[in-house]
Amino acid sequence: MTCNMHENHDHKHGPDCGHVAVKHDDHLGYLHDGHLHCAHEDHYDEHSVAVSDSNPDLCAPHECSSHEADHVHGHGCGHQAVPHGDHIDYLVDGHLHHPHGDHCDNHGPLQVVQA
């Protein structure tokens, strides 16, 4: 994985930092303001959840009972934004929702380690 350093990030992520930690590949990442920050040596890198068999990037209409049918994902919607491939998904009850037209696609699970 290439190093994509997040510049000017003085915040220290950890168990009590207030950000949601998720299992990402073989390590932890922290969801922070629409970014996925992963510790690397003395800094944090910007990561995204890779498109894969378990986290596909395809149209897979999905209805989720965890929010209203007319809920619209976006900034301030109450769900954590998660970089996934080349787009943003939203973490809802342990899986990635991707707004797509008049529905949400299920882009697979994401394991929350701590909230």
N, C-alpha and C positions, 0 to 999 in steps of 0.2 A: 504494500500500500504506500502511495506517495505521501509525502509530508505537505500538507496544505495548512500552514500555520495561521491561526486566528490572531491577528495583530491586536495589540493593546488590550489584552484580557487580563486584568488584575485579579478578578474573582477566582477564588480557590474552590473547585468542586470537591464534594465529599458527602458523606452520609447526612450531614446536617446543614447543607448549603441552601436547601429550599428548592432545588431543581429535581425533576424526575430523572432517575437513572434507569437506563434500559440496557439489556444485554444486546450487544451489537457485534456480530462476528464472534471473536473469541475474547472480547473485553467489554468494559462498561463505557457507555457514553452518556452524556448529560444533555437533556433537552433544555435549551436556553434561548428564548426569544426567536424561535424559528430555526435555530441551529442545532446541530448535534456535535457537541464538543467532546473530544477524547484526549485524555492526557497522553503526552508524548515528550519524554525527557523533561525539559524545564518549561514547556509551553503546552498549549492546547491546539489540536488540529481540528479542522472542519471536516466532518465525515457526512456521508449519507448512507442510508440503508440500501444495500445493493439490490438490484433487480435480480431475482432468482426464482427457482421453482417454489420456494416457500413464501417469497414476497414478489409475486408477479406484477407486471405493469400491463394489465389487460382489462378489458371491459368485463366485469363480473358483478352485475347488479346485486345489491345487497341491502336488505332492510334490517335495521338494527333496533331492537326494542329499548336501547339505552337512551334514545332521545326521540323527540317528536318527529313525526313524518315530514313536517315542513321546516325542520332545522336546516340551516345553511352553514356549512363550514367556511371559516375564514377568520381573519384577524379579530380577536376578541370573542370568538364563539364559545369559549370555555373548554375547548379541547386543545391538547398540545400539538403544535405543528411539528412535523417530522420530515426532514429531507429524505426523499426516496428516489433513487435514480436521478432524473433531471427535473423532478417536480416536487411539490409539497403534498403530503398526506396528513391526516389528523388521527391521533391516537384515541381510540374509543374502545373501552373495555378489553384491552389487550390485543387489538388488531387495528390495522391501518385502513382508514376510510379515505377514498379519493373522490372528491366531488366531480361528477361527470354528467353534464346535461341536467336532466330532471331526476337523477338518482345518484347514489354513492356506490362506488366499486369497492369490493373487498380486496385489499392488496396484501392480505396475509397477517400472521401474528407478529407481535413484537412484545418480548417479555419485559415487563416492568420489574425492576429489582428493588427500587425504593421510591417512595413518593414524597 
